[in-house]
Amino acid sequence: GVVMHKQTNSGFTLIEILIAMSLVSIAMMISLNAQFRSRQAALNYQYKNIAMRHAAELATWMGLVEEFSRNSAENEKNIPALLRATLKTNQANSQITCFYAECNLTQQLQFDFTNWQHRLSMQVPGARVEVCRDDQVWQSDSHTWRWDCGGDDQSPTVIKIGWPLTANHQSFTPSVVLAVGPISL
């Protein structure tokens, strides 16, 4: 008679290999996505720390300028207006340098603030800064900070710093908000 042998197949079929590769690919994508989000969160945390240090430095500088204005007889009324104008420019003015040249008070304020902004932008790319009087910084409906300022002379002075979360992110809200003492802006 004819002897029939049962054929055993110890290999995998093409379908099984494709399913296994698909599962491995999905697992790798999930892992890469988690790593990307983790890196973004770590970078955002790093930027927050840097921005907080810079906000505290700016608040100290503004306090020193105000203290100087109180103790300076000739410029007493002019310094708060100069400081307000300097903080409103919000653009790096690299033409003024007071390291090796004598500067008047306006130039010194612009130089100090520009230098501060430059150091911030080197460490936090795309950083935006607003300094103003504001008493309603938090938007409770969207649970975010806001850029626009709606304060009066009795409102606290607030330093707001924010940055885009990704390179192509055009619209962003402040990430660090620091209310400072009664600085006359």
OpenMM code with the backbone's topology and positions (N, CA, C; nanometers):
from openmm import Vec3, app, unit

residues = "GLY VAL VAL MET HIS LYS GLN THR ASN SER GLY PHE THR LEU ILE GLU ILE LEU ILE ALA MET SER LEU VAL SER ILE ALA MET MET ILE SER LEU ASN ALA GLN PHE ARG SER ARG GLN ALA ALA LEU ASN TYR GLN TYR LYS ASN ILE ALA MET ARG HIS ALA ALA GLU LEU ALA THR TRP MET GLY LEU VAL GLU GLU PHE SER ARG ASN SER ALA GLU ASN GLU LYS ASN ILE PRO ALA LEU LEU ARG ALA THR LEU LYS THR ASN GLN ALA ASN SER GLN ILE THR CYS PHE TYR ALA GLU CYS ASN LEU THR GLN GLN LEU GLN PHE ASP PHE THR ASN TRP GLN HIS ARG LEU SER MET GLN VAL PRO GLY ALA ARG VAL GLU VAL CYS ARG ASP ASP GLN VAL TRP GLN SER ASP SER HIS THR TRP ARG TRP ASP CYS GLY GLY ASP ASP GLN SER PRO THR VAL ILE LYS ILE GLY TRP PRO LEU THR ALA ASN HIS GLN SER PHE THR PRO SER VAL VAL LEU ALA VAL GLY PRO ILE SER LEU".split()
positions = [
    Vec3(0.0731, -0.1149, 0.0000),
    Vec3(0.0000, 0.0000, 0.0000),
    Vec3(0.0807, 0.1268, 0.0000),
    Vec3(0.0047, 0.2224, -0.0148),
    Vec3(0.0579, 0.3590, -0.0176),
    Vec3(0.0574, 0.4109, 0.1255),
    Vec3(0.1716, 0.4570, 0.1664),
    Vec3(0.1852, 0.5115, 0.3015),
    Vec3(0.1751, 0.6637, 0.2905),
    Vec3(0.0845, 0.7202, 0.3637),
    Vec3(0.0695, 0.8661, 0.3636),
    Vec3(0.1356, 0.9212, 0.4885),
    Vec3(0.2197, 1.0151, 0.4667),
    Vec3(0.2839, 1.0830, 0.5794),
    Vec3(0.2157, 1.2173, 0.6017),
    Vec3(0.1942, 1.2458, 0.7273),
    Vec3(0.1364, 1.3773, 0.7609),
    Vec3(0.2499, 1.4787, 0.7539),
    Vec3(0.2312, 1.5789, 0.6742),
    Vec3(0.3362, 1.6786, 0.6558),
    Vec3(0.3240, 1.7839, 0.7660),
    Vec3(0.4325, 1.8068, 0.8393),
    Vec3(0.4321, 1.9094, 0.9436),
    Vec3(0.5018, 2.0332, 0.8902),
    Vec3(0.4438, 2.1435, 0.9214),
    Vec3(0.4987, 2.2711, 0.8747),
    Vec3(0.5499, 2.3455, 0.9965),
    Vec3(0.6798, 2.3564, 1.0121),
    Vec3(0.7356, 2.4209, 1.1297),
    Vec3(0.7623, 2.5693, 1.1057),
    Vec3(0.7427, 2.6211, 0.9902),
    Vec3(0.7654, 2.7621, 0.9595),
    Vec3(0.6380, 2.8441, 0.9767),
    Vec3(0.6514, 2.9747, 0.9500),
    Vec3(0.5371, 3.0653, 0.9601),
    Vec3(0.4858, 3.0979, 0.8211),
    Vec3(0.3592, 3.1232, 0.8131),
    Vec3(0.3027, 3.1641, 0.6849),
    Vec3(0.3283, 3.3129, 0.6657),
    Vec3(0.3135, 3.3586, 0.5466),
    Vec3(0.3342, 3.4996, 0.5140),
    Vec3(0.2393, 3.5890, 0.5926),
    Vec3(0.1180, 3.5462, 0.6096),
    Vec3(0.0181, 3.6229, 0.6855),
    Vec3(0.0629, 3.6385, 0.8299),
    Vec3(0.1109, 3.5311, 0.8897),
    Vec3(0.1572, 3.5384, 1.0292),
    Vec3(0.2749, 3.6343, 1.0439),
    Vec3(0.3649, 3.6312, 0.9484),
    Vec3(0.4812, 3.7220, 0.9527),
    Vec3(0.4349, 3.8670, 0.9389),
    Vec3(0.3427, 3.8939, 0.8493),
    Vec3(0.2919, 4.0304, 0.8309),
    Vec3(0.2194, 4.0800, 0.9554),
    Vec3(0.1424, 3.9948, 1.0193),
    Vec3(0.0719, 4.0340, 1.1424),
    Vec3(0.1726, 4.0640, 1.2528),
    Vec3(0.2734, 3.9788, 1.2669),
    Vec3(0.3764, 4.0007, 1.3694),
    Vec3(0.4519, 4.1316, 1.3442),
    Vec3(0.4862, 4.1582, 1.2185),
    Vec3(0.5568, 4.2830, 1.1854),
    Vec3(0.4686, 4.4042, 1.2120),
    Vec3(0.3402, 4.3917, 1.1842),
    Vec3(0.2475, 4.5026, 1.2102),
    Vec3(0.2389, 4.5313, 1.3591),
    Vec3(0.2298, 4.4259, 1.4391),
    Vec3(0.2236, 4.4447, 1.5845),
    Vec3(0.3517, 4.5082, 1.6386),
    Vec3(0.4665, 4.4648, 1.5893),
    Vec3(0.5943, 4.5233, 1.6318),
    Vec3(0.6004, 4.6695, 1.5885),
    Vec3(0.5563, 4.7005, 1.4691),
    Vec3(0.5561, 4.8392, 1.4199),
    Vec3(0.4667, 4.9277, 1.5054),
    Vec3(0.3499, 4.8791, 1.5409),
    Vec3(0.2577, 4.9566, 1.6252),
    Vec3(0.3208, 4.9806, 1.7622),
    Vec3(0.3816, 4.8779, 1.8189),
    Vec3(0.4471, 4.8926, 1.9492),
    Vec3(0.5608, 4.9946, 1.9423),
    Vec3(0.6370, 4.9924, 1.8348),
    Vec3(0.7469, 5.0891, 1.8181),
    Vec3(0.6938, 5.2312, 1.8036),
    Vec3(0.5854, 5.2484, 1.7302),
    Vec3(0.5264, 5.3816, 1.7131),
    Vec3(0.4763, 5.4358, 1.8470),
    Vec3(0.4130, 5.3505, 1.9255),
    Vec3(0.3650, 5.3920, 2.0571),
    Vec3(0.4826, 5.4321, 2.1455),
    Vec3(0.5889, 5.3547, 2.1399),
    Vec3(0.7091, 5.3842, 2.2194),
    Vec3(0.7737, 5.5156, 2.1752),
    Vec3(0.7862, 5.5372, 2.0449),
    Vec3(0.8446, 5.6622, 1.9937),
    Vec3(0.7590, 5.7824, 2.0302),
    Vec3(0.6280, 5.7682, 2.0224),
    Vec3(0.5368, 5.8763, 2.0593),
    Vec3(0.5520, 5.9109, 2.2072),
    Vec3(0.5628, 5.8090, 2.2909),
    Vec3(0.5814, 5.8320, 2.4349),
    Vec3(0.7143, 5.9016, 2.4615),
    Vec3(0.8194, 5.8603, 2.3916),
    Vec3(0.9495, 5.9263, 2.4080),
    Vec3(0.9433, 6.0721, 2.3629),
    Vec3(0.8766, 6.0983, 2.2511),
    Vec3(0.8639, 6.2352, 2.2015),
    Vec3(0.7892, 6.3220, 2.3023),
    Vec3(0.6780, 6.2724, 2.3539),
    Vec3(0.6008, 6.3485, 2.4528),
    Vec3(0.6809, 6.3701, 2.5804),
    Vec3(0.7574, 6.2723, 2.6193),
    Vec3(0.8413, 6.2849, 2.7380),
    Vec3(0.9481, 6.3921, 2.7180),
    Vec3(1.0097, 6.3930, 2.6015),
    Vec3(1.1107, 6.4957, 2.5711),
    Vec3(1.0486, 6.6347, 2.5658),
    Vec3(0.9302, 6.6463, 2.5057),
    Vec3(0.8608, 6.7750, 2.4999),
    Vec3(0.8276, 6.8249, 2.6397),
    Vec3(0.7795, 6.7361, 2.7250),
    Vec3(0.7459, 6.7746, 2.8620),
    Vec3(0.8710, 6.8166, 2.9387),
    Vec3(0.9808, 6.7440, 2.9206),
    Vec3(1.1062, 6.7798, 2.9884),
    Vec3(1.1582, 6.9147, 2.9390),
    Vec3(1.1492, 6.9384, 2.8079),
    Vec3(1.1933, 7.0662, 2.7524),
    Vec3(1.1061, 7.1798, 2.8018),
    Vec3(0.9758, 7.1597, 2.8061),
    Vec3(0.8838, 7.2614, 2.8558),
    Vec3(0.9119, 7.2920, 3.0032),
    Vec3(0.9387, 7.1888, 3.0812),
    Vec3(0.9732, 7.2072, 3.2232),
    Vec3(1.1033, 7.2863, 3.2367),
    Vec3(1.2003, 7.2545, 3.1525),
    Vec3(1.3274, 7.3282, 3.1534),
    Vec3(1.3038, 7.4750, 3.1175),
    Vec3(1.2241, 7.5006, 3.0149),
    Vec3(1.1935, 7.6382, 2.9754),
    Vec3(1.1216, 7.7127, 3.0880),
    Vec3(1.0310, 7.6441, 3.1586),
    Vec3(0.9608, 7.7089, 3.2707),
    Vec3(1.0583, 7.7517, 3.3794),
    Vec3(1.1527, 7.6653, 3.4109),
    Vec3(1.2530, 7.7005, 3.5119),
    Vec3(1.3362, 7.8204, 3.4685),
    Vec3(1.3800, 7.8201, 3.3445),
    Vec3(1.4600, 7.9317, 3.2923),
    Vec3(1.3770, 8.0593, 3.2929),
    Vec3(1.2524, 8.0502, 3.2464),
    Vec3(1.1655, 8.1685, 3.2404),
    Vec3(1.1370, 8.2233, 3.3802),
    Vec3(1.1182, 8.1360, 3.4773),
    Vec3(1.0947, 8.1831, 3.6154),
    Vec3(1.2168, 8.2578, 3.6681),
    Vec3(1.3356, 8.2045, 3.6427),
    Vec3(1.4582, 8.2748, 3.6859),
    Vec3(1.4692, 8.4106, 3.6186),
    Vec3(1.4397, 8.4159, 3.4894),
    Vec3(1.4467, 8.5429, 3.4172),
    Vec3(1.3398, 8.6404, 3.4655),
    Vec3(1.2200, 8.5906, 3.4938),
    Vec3(1.1135, 8.6778, 3.5453),
    Vec3(1.1536, 8.7359, 3.6804),
    Vec3(1.2125, 8.6531, 3.7670),
    Vec3(1.2575, 8.7017, 3.8983),
    Vec3(1.3697, 8.8042, 3.8819),
    Vec3(1.4590, 8.7795, 3.7882),
    Vec3(1.5678, 8.8750, 3.7605),
    Vec3(1.5115, 9.0076, 3.7102),
    Vec3(1.4142, 9.0009, 3.6189),
    Vec3(1.3527, 9.1230, 3.5666),
    Vec3(1.2802, 9.1985, 3.6776),
    Vec3(1.2105, 9.1267, 3.7634),
    Vec3(1.1393, 9.1910, 3.8753),
    Vec3(1.2382, 9.2615, 3.9675),
    Vec3(1.3505, 9.1980, 3.9953),
    Vec3(1.4543, 9.2600, 4.0793),
    Vec3(1.5091, 9.3844, 4.0125),
    Vec3(1.5371, 9.3762, 3.8834),
    Vec3(1.5895, 9.4914, 3.8088),
    Vec3(1.4890, 9.6069, 3.8114),
    Vec3(1.3608, 9.5752, 3.7889),
    Vec3(1.2585, 9.6802, 3.7912),
    Vec3(1.2504, 9.7436, 3.9301),
    Vec3(1.2619, 9.6629, 4.0339),
    Vec3(1.2611, 9.7163, 4.1701),
    Vec3(1.3801, 9.8066, 4.1967),
    Vec3(1.4958, 9.7693, 4.1458),
    Vec3(1.6151, 9.8533, 4.1619),
    Vec3(1.6004, 9.9859, 4.0872),
    Vec3(1.5434, 9.9803, 3.9672),
    Vec3(1.5203, 10.1027, 3.8900),
    Vec3(1.4238, 10.1936, 3.9656),
    Vec3(1.3193, 10.1346, 4.0223),
    Vec3(1.2235, 10.2160, 4.0980),
    Vec3(1.2894, 10.2753, 4.2228),
    Vec3(1.3703, 10.1960, 4.2916),
    Vec3(1.4413, 10.2455, 4.4097),
    Vec3(1.5333, 10.3610, 4.3720),
    Vec3(1.6007, 10.3467, 4.2586),
    Vec3(1.6871, 10.4541, 4.2094),
    Vec3(1.6056, 10.5800, 4.1813),
    Vec3(1.4862, 10.5624, 4.1248),
    Vec3(1.4040, 10.6790, 4.0915),
    Vec3(1.3571, 10.7509, 4.2181),
    Vec3(1.3313, 10.6745, 4.3228),
    Vec3(1.2905, 10.7374, 4.4495),
    Vec3(1.4044, 10.8155, 4.5134),
    Vec3(1.5265, 10.7671, 4.4956),
    Vec3(1.6425, 10.8309, 4.5594),
    Vec3(1.7135, 10.9311, 4.4699),
    Vec3(1.6637, 10.9505, 4.3497),
    Vec3(1.7273, 11.0410, 4.2550),
    Vec3(1.6414, 11.1656, 4.2392),
    Vec3(1.6921, 11.2765, 4.2871),
    Vec3(1.6146, 11.4006, 4.2869),
    Vec3(1.5845, 11.4503, 4.1456),
    Vec3(1.6862, 11.4478, 4.0560),
    Vec3(1.6657, 11.5093, 3.9245),
    Vec3(1.5785, 11.4264, 3.8310),
    Vec3(1.5761, 11.2957, 3.8456),
    Vec3(1.5020, 11.2110, 3.7518),
    Vec3(1.3795, 11.1468, 3.8133),
    Vec3(1.3396, 11.1907, 3.9293),
    Vec3(1.2354, 11.1228, 4.0047),
    Vec3(1.1081, 11.0989, 3.9239),
    Vec3(1.0630, 11.1961, 3.8479),
    Vec3(0.9378, 11.1817, 3.7736),
    Vec3(0.9594, 11.1169, 3.6373),
    Vec3(1.0797, 11.1224, 3.5856),
    Vec3(1.1086, 11.0751, 3.4518),
    Vec3(1.1336, 10.9246, 3.4454),
    Vec3(1.1902, 10.8650, 3.5479),
    Vec3(1.2322, 10.7249, 3.5421),
    Vec3(1.1150, 10.6287, 3.5227),
    Vec3(1.0043, 10.6394, 3.5965),
    Vec3(0.8941, 10.5451, 3.5693),
    Vec3(0.8447, 10.5507, 3.4245),
    Vec3(0.8397, 10.6697, 3.3658),
    Vec3(0.7976, 10.6820, 3.2257),
    Vec3(0.9004, 10.6171, 3.1332),
    Vec3(1.0284, 10.6360, 3.1624),
    Vec3(1.1337, 10.5738, 3.0815),
    Vec3(1.1277, 10.4215, 3.0931),
    Vec3(1.1069, 10.3718, 3.2140),
    Vec3(1.0975, 10.2275, 3.2338),
    Vec3(0.9767, 10.1717, 3.1590),
    Vec3(0.8627, 10.2395, 3.1685),
    Vec3(0.7408, 10.1974, 3.0986),
    Vec3(0.7667, 10.1924, 2.9474),
    Vec3(0.8303, 10.2953, 2.8944),
    Vec3(0.8590, 10.2997, 2.7498),
    Vec3(0.9555, 10.1878, 2.7103),
    Vec3(1.0547, 10.1627, 2.7940),
    Vec3(1.1528, 10.0573, 2.7654),
    Vec3(1.0858, 9.9211, 2.7620),
    Vec3(1.0011, 9.8930, 2.8590),
    Vec3(0.9356, 9.7628, 2.8668),
    Vec3(0.8330, 9.7433, 2.7559),
    Vec3(0.7794, 9.8516, 2.7018),
    Vec3(0.6803, 9.8424, 2.5941),
    Vec3(0.7452, 9.8134, 2.4592),
    Vec3(0.8725, 9.8529, 2.4400),
    Vec3(0.9367, 9.8321, 2.3100),
    Vec3(0.9415, 9.6850, 2.2750),
    Vec3(0.9785, 9.6002, 2.3724),
    Vec3(0.9737, 9.4549, 2.3573),
    Vec3(1.0468, 9.4051, 2.2332),
    Vec3(1.1482, 9.4778, 2.1883),
    Vec3(1.2286, 9.4344, 2.0744),
    Vec3(1.3752, 9.4518, 2.1103),
    Vec3(1.4565, 9.3580, 2.0660),
    Vec3(1.5992, 9.3670, 2.0933),
    Vec3(1.6588, 9.4835, 2.0152),
    Vec3(1.7187, 9.5774, 2.0859),
    Vec3(1.7829, 9.6920, 2.0231),
    Vec3(1.9331, 9.6756, 2.0403),
    Vec3(1.9951, 9.6010, 1.9491),
    Vec3(2.1345, 9.5630, 1.9638),
    Vec3(2.2314, 9.6767, 1.9314),
    Vec3(2.1819, 9.7902, 1.8870),
    Vec3(2.2706, 9.9000, 1.8502),
    Vec3(2.3256, 9.9709, 1.9729),
    Vec3(2.2558, 9.9645, 2.0832),
    Vec3(2.3004, 10.0338, 2.2037),
    Vec3(2.3880, 9.9392, 2.2849),
    Vec3(2.5088, 9.9843, 2.3185),
    Vec3(2.5940, 9.9071, 2.4067),
    Vec3(2.6519, 10.0002, 2.5125),
    Vec3(2.6327, 9.9619, 2.6352),
    Vec3(2.6817, 10.0436, 2.7465),
    Vec3(2.7975, 9.9752, 2.8184),
    Vec3(2.8532, 9.8703, 2.7578),
    Vec3(2.9672, 9.8043, 2.8203),
    Vec3(3.0912, 9.8934, 2.8162),
    Vec3(3.1162, 9.9525, 2.7005),
    Vec3(3.2391, 10.0302, 2.6824),
    Vec3(3.2139, 10.1767, 2.6520),
    Vec3(3.0891, 10.2155, 2.6463),
    Vec3(3.0553, 10.3539, 2.6141),
    Vec3(2.9694, 10.4111, 2.7259),
    Vec3(2.9760, 10.5409, 2.7391),
    Vec3(2.8931, 10.6076, 2.8390),
    Vec3(2.7523, 10.6231, 2.7825),
    Vec3(2.6540, 10.5887, 2.8632),
    Vec3(2.5149, 10.5947, 2.8185),
    Vec3(2.4352, 10.6866, 2.9096),
    Vec3(2.3355, 10.7504, 2.8494),
    Vec3(2.2442, 10.8269, 2.9340),
    Vec3(2.1447, 10.7290, 2.9969),
    Vec3(2.0557, 10.7780, 3.0793),
    Vec3(1.9632, 10.6924, 3.1532),
    Vec3(1.8724, 10.6124, 3.0607),
    Vec3(1.8195, 10.6754, 2.9581),
    Vec3(1.7324, 10.6063, 2.8625),
    Vec3(1.8079, 10.4931, 2.7944),
    Vec3(1.9275, 10.5214, 2.7474),
    Vec3(2.0080, 10.4196, 2.6803),
    Vec3(2.0439, 10.3056, 2.7758),
    Vec3(2.0741, 10.3383, 2.9015),
    Vec3(2.1100, 10.2346, 2.9988),
    Vec3(1.9914, 10.1415, 3.0252),
    Vec3(1.8730, 10.1992, 3.0397),
    Vec3(1.7535, 10.1160, 3.0601),
    Vec3(1.7286, 10.0261, 2.9389),
    Vec3(1.7389, 10.0840, 2.8185),
    Vec3(1.7184, 10.0052, 2.6972),
    Vec3(1.8238, 9.8951, 2.6852),
    Vec3(1.9484, 9.9293, 2.7163),
    Vec3(2.0562, 9.8317, 2.7089),
    Vec3(2.0326, 9.7169, 2.8070),
    Vec3(1.9985, 9.7488, 2.9301),
    Vec3(1.9764, 9.6448, 3.0312),
    Vec3(1.8618, 9.5526, 2.9919),
    Vec3(1.7503, 9.6117, 2.9477),
    Vec3(1.6343, 9.5303, 2.9114),
    Vec3(1.6627, 9.4478, 2.7860),
    Vec3(1.7294, 9.5061, 2.6874),
    Vec3(1.7637, 9.4333, 2.5653),
    Vec3(1.8574, 9.3178, 2.5968),
    Vec3(1.9533, 9.3419, 2.6838),
    Vec3(2.0463, 9.2371, 2.7245),
    Vec3(1.9701, 9.1230, 2.7932),
    Vec3(1.8765, 9.1580, 2.8797),
    Vec3(1.7945, 9.0575, 2.9478),
    Vec3(1.7136, 8.9762, 2.8465),
    Vec3(1.6492, 9.0469, 2.7518),
    Vec3(1.5689, 8.9789, 2.6496),
    Vec3(1.6540, 8.8856, 2.5647),
    Vec3(1.7729, 8.9297, 2.5301),
    Vec3(1.8623, 8.8490, 2.4467),
    Vec3(1.9006, 8.7200, 2.5199),
    Vec3(1.9345, 8.7311, 2.6473),
    Vec3(1.9709, 8.6123, 2.7248),
    Vec3(1.8527, 8.5160, 2.7363),
    Vec3(1.7321, 8.5715, 2.7549),
    Vec3(1.6129, 8.4871, 2.7614),
    Vec3(1.5899, 8.4158, 2.6286),
    Vec3(1.5966, 8.4878, 2.5171),
    Vec3(1.5686, 8.4276, 2.3865),
    Vec3(1.6749, 8.3256, 2.3458),
    Vec3(1.7965, 8.3387, 2.3978),
    Vec3(1.9001, 8.2389, 2.3693),
    Vec3(1.8695, 8.1068, 2.4410),
    Vec3(1.8048, 8.1148, 2.5561),
    Vec3(1.7759, 7.9943, 2.6338),
    Vec3(1.6346, 7.9414, 2.6124),
    Vec3(1.5428, 8.0289, 2.5717),
    Vec3(1.4039, 7.9888, 2.5461),
    Vec3(1.3656, 8.0439, 2.4079),
    Vec3(1.3884, 7.9657, 2.3023),
    Vec3(1.3612, 8.0144, 2.1662),
    Vec3(1.2152, 8.0560, 2.1477),
    Vec3(1.1979, 8.1703, 2.0838),
    Vec3(1.0635, 8.2200, 2.0544),
    Vec3(0.9917, 8.2823, 2.1723),
    Vec3(1.0647, 8.3104, 2.2799),
    Vec3(1.0007, 8.3643, 2.4004),
    Vec3(0.9378, 8.5003, 2.3733),
    Vec3(0.8217, 8.5200, 2.4311),
    Vec3(0.7501, 8.6481, 2.4246),
    Vec3(0.7362, 8.6982, 2.5679),
    Vec3(0.7504, 8.8307, 2.5863),
    Vec3(0.7442, 8.8907, 2.7193),
    Vec3(0.6446, 9.0062, 2.7171),
    Vec3(0.5615, 9.0114, 2.8193),
    Vec3(0.4726, 9.1256, 2.8420),
    Vec3(0.4888, 9.1675, 2.9873),
    Vec3(0.5065, 9.2978, 3.0104),
    Vec3(0.5114, 9.3519, 3.1450),
    Vec3(0.4077, 9.4627, 3.1506),
    Vec3(0.3117, 9.4478, 3.2413),
    Vec3(0.2041, 9.5457, 3.2464),
    Vec3(0.1310, 9.5350, 3.3797),
    Vec3(0.0369, 9.6241, 3.3978),
    Vec3(-0.0527, 9.6150, 3.5128),
    Vec3(-0.1738, 9.5321, 3.4695),
    Vec3(-0.2054, 9.4334, 3.5510),
    Vec3(-0.3157, 9.3450, 3.5145),
    Vec3(-0.3712, 9.2814, 3.6409),
    Vec3(-0.5017, 9.2772, 3.6512),
    Vec3(-0.5619, 9.2142, 3.7685),
    Vec3(-0.6463, 9.0916, 3.7328),
    Vec3(-0.6532, 9.0579, 3.6048),
    Vec3(-0.7280, 8.9396, 3.5624),
    Vec3(-0.6476, 8.8633, 3.4582),
    Vec3(-0.5366, 8.8060, 3.5014),
    Vec3(-0.4460, 8.7362, 3.4103),
    Vec3(-0.4998, 8.5988, 3.3717),
    Vec3(-0.5681, 8.5316, 3.4628),
    Vec3(-0.6160, 8.3952, 3.4404),
    Vec3(-0.7495, 8.3953, 3.3686),
    Vec3(-0.7620, 8.3156, 3.2624),
    Vec3(-0.8885, 8.2979, 3.1914),
    Vec3(-0.9517, 8.1683, 3.2422),
    Vec3(-1.0525, 8.1822, 3.3259),
    Vec3(-1.1117, 8.0634, 3.3874),
    Vec3(-1.1870, 7.9765, 3.2866),
    Vec3(-1.2399, 8.0360, 3.1791),
    Vec3(-1.3145, 7.9557, 3.0817),
    Vec3(-1.2236, 7.8610, 3.0031),
    Vec3(-1.1005, 7.9063, 2.9690),
    Vec3(-1.0092, 7.8211, 2.8931),
    Vec3(-0.8970, 7.7640, 2.9793),
    Vec3(-0.8936, 7.8015, 3.1058),
    Vec3(-0.7905, 7.7550, 3.1999),
    Vec3(-0.6498, 7.7856, 3.1488),
    Vec3(-0.6310, 7.9076, 3.1003),
    Vec3(-0.5000, 7.9516, 3.0525),
    Vec3(-0.4740, 8.0944, 3.1001),
    Vec3(-0.3471, 8.1333, 3.0930),
    Vec3(-0.3100, 8.2722, 3.1177),
    Vec3(-0.3372, 8.3508, 2.9906),
    Vec3(-0.3496, 8.4829, 3.0035),
    Vec3(-0.3753, 8.5648, 2.8847),
    Vec3(-0.2666, 8.6703, 2.8689),
    Vec3(-0.2445, 8.7113, 2.7453),
    Vec3(-0.1421, 8.8108, 2.7147),
    Vec3(-0.1912, 8.9535, 2.7393),
    Vec3(-0.3133, 8.9836, 2.6978),
    Vec3(-0.3587, 9.1217, 2.7053),
    Vec3(-0.3698, 9.1658, 2.8512),
    Vec3(-0.3536, 9.2950, 2.8705),
    Vec3(-0.3500, 9.3518, 3.0052),
    Vec3(-0.4735, 9.4375, 3.0273),
    Vec3(-0.5390, 9.4159, 3.1384),
    Vec3(-0.6599, 9.4912, 3.1658),
    Vec3(-0.6590, 9.5547, 3.3026),
    Vec3(-0.5459, 9.6085, 3.3417),
    Vec3(-0.5372, 9.6657, 3.4752),
    Vec3(-0.5365, 9.8171, 3.4752),
    Vec3(-0.5509, 9.8717, 3.5957),
    Vec3(-0.5419, 10.0161, 3.6140),
    Vec3(-0.4250, 10.0452, 3.7094),
    Vec3(-0.4165, 10.1672, 3.7608),
    Vec3(-0.3052, 10.2060, 3.8476),
    Vec3(-0.3022, 10.1291, 3.9790),
    Vec3(-0.4143, 10.0691, 4.0174),
    Vec3(-0.4202, 9.9920, 4.1413),
    Vec3(-0.3883, 9.8433, 4.1207),
    Vec3(-0.3830, 9.7999, 3.9962),
    Vec3(-0.3584, 9.6585, 3.9644),
    Vec3(-0.2112, 9.6251, 3.9848),
    Vec3(-0.1824, 9.4981, 4.0143),
    Vec3(-0.0416, 9.4597, 4.0306),
    Vec3(0.0335, 9.4606, 3.8981),
    Vec3(0.1629, 9.4847, 3.9074),
    Vec3(0.2498, 9.4734, 3.7907),
    Vec3(0.2772, 9.3252, 3.7697),
    Vec3(0.2627, 9.2796, 3.6446),
    Vec3(0.2749, 9.1383, 3.6135),
    Vec3(0.3754, 9.1186, 3.5007),
    Vec3(0.4630, 9.0200, 3.5178),
    Vec3(0.5564, 8.9792, 3.4127),
    Vec3(0.5022, 8.8488, 3.3548),
    Vec3(0.4805, 8.8473, 3.2220),
    Vec3(0.4267, 8.7288, 3.1540),
    Vec3(0.5297, 8.6834, 3.0508),
    Vec3(0.5630, 8.5551, 3.0540),
    Vec3(0.6580, 8.4983, 2.9583),
    Vec3(0.5975, 8.3703, 2.9023),
    Vec3(0.6037, 8.3563, 2.7705),
    Vec3(0.5543, 8.2353, 2.7046),
    Vec3(0.6407, 8.2020, 2.5851),
    Vec3(0.6251, 8.0831, 2.5318),
    Vec3(0.7021, 8.0363, 2.4182),
    Vec3(0.6208, 7.9330, 2.3431),
    Vec3(0.6481, 7.9181, 2.2133),
    Vec3(0.5748, 7.8169, 2.1359),
    Vec3(0.6181, 7.6766, 2.1784),
    Vec3(0.5235, 7.5847, 2.1829),
    Vec3(0.5549, 7.4478, 2.2239),
    Vec3(0.6226, 7.3679, 2.1137),
    Vec3(0.5926, 7.4035, 1.9886),
    Vec3(0.6581, 7.3397, 1.8741),
    Vec3(0.7047, 7.4489, 1.7795),
    Vec3(0.7898, 7.4133, 1.6854),
    Vec3(0.8480, 7.5112, 1.5937),
    Vec3(0.7432, 7.5832, 1.5090),
    Vec3(0.6359, 7.5160, 1.4709),
    Vec3(0.5348, 7.5789, 1.3848),
    Vec3(0.4112, 7.6236, 1.4626),
    Vec3(0.4204, 7.6310, 1.5939),
    Vec3(0.3074, 7.6706, 1.6782),
    Vec3(0.3060, 7.8235, 1.6889),
    Vec3(0.2165, 7.8882, 1.6185),
    Vec3(0.2113, 8.0337, 1.6117),
    Vec3(0.1414, 8.0963, 1.7318),
    Vec3(0.0370, 8.0352, 1.7786),
    Vec3(-0.0447, 8.0909, 1.8858),
    Vec3(-0.0136, 8.0172, 2.0154),
    Vec3(0.0268, 8.0926, 2.1174),
    Vec3(0.0548, 8.0319, 2.2464),
    Vec3(0.0235, 8.1314, 2.3568),
    Vec3(0.0019, 8.0808, 2.4750),
    Vec3(-0.0330, 8.1642, 2.5902),
    Vec3(0.0873, 8.1747, 2.6829),
    Vec3(0.0847, 8.2674, 2.7780),
    Vec3(0.1948, 8.2743, 2.8740),
    Vec3(0.2054, 8.1439, 2.9530),
    Vec3(0.3274, 8.1031, 2.9798),
    Vec3(0.3508, 7.9826, 3.0595),
    Vec3(0.3984, 8.0183, 3.1992),
    Vec3(0.4591, 8.1355, 3.2131),
    Vec3(0.5062, 8.1833, 3.3427),
    Vec3(0.4468, 8.3218, 3.3654),
    Vec3(0.3825, 8.3391, 3.4792),
    Vec3(0.3251, 8.4686, 3.5147),
    Vec3(0.3709, 8.5002, 3.6561),
    Vec3(0.4344, 8.6154, 3.6717),
    Vec3(0.4866, 8.6556, 3.8021),
    Vec3(0.4341, 8.7940, 3.8364),
    Vec3(0.3570, 8.8028, 3.9426),
    Vec3(0.3102, 8.9324, 3.9927),
    Vec3(0.4198, 8.9883, 4.0818),
    Vec3(0.4600, 9.1110, 4.0552),
    Vec3(0.5683, 9.1725, 4.1321),
    Vec3(0.5125, 9.2828, 4.2186),
    Vec3(0.5949, 9.3354, 4.3062),
    Vec3(0.5529, 9.4383, 4.4018),
    Vec3(0.4960, 9.5621, 4.3347),
    Vec3(0.4654, 9.6594, 4.4147),
    Vec3(0.4021, 9.7818, 4.3622),
    Vec3(0.5017, 9.8673, 4.2843),
    Vec3(0.5348, 9.8241, 4.1650),
    Vec3(0.6274, 9.8995, 4.0804),
    Vec3(0.5459, 9.9965, 3.9970),
    Vec3(0.5884, 10.1219, 3.9969),
    Vec3(0.5100, 10.2252, 3.9286),
    Vec3(0.5367, 10.2231, 3.7797),
    Vec3(0.4544, 10.1479, 3.7098),
    Vec3(0.4597, 10.1441, 3.5618),
    Vec3(0.3540, 10.2354, 3.5050),
] * unit.nanometer
topology = app.Topology()
chain = topology.addChain("A")
for resn in residues:
    res = topology.addResidue(resn, chain)
    for name in ("N", "CA", "C"):
        topology.addAtom(name, app.Element.getBySymbol(name[0]), res)
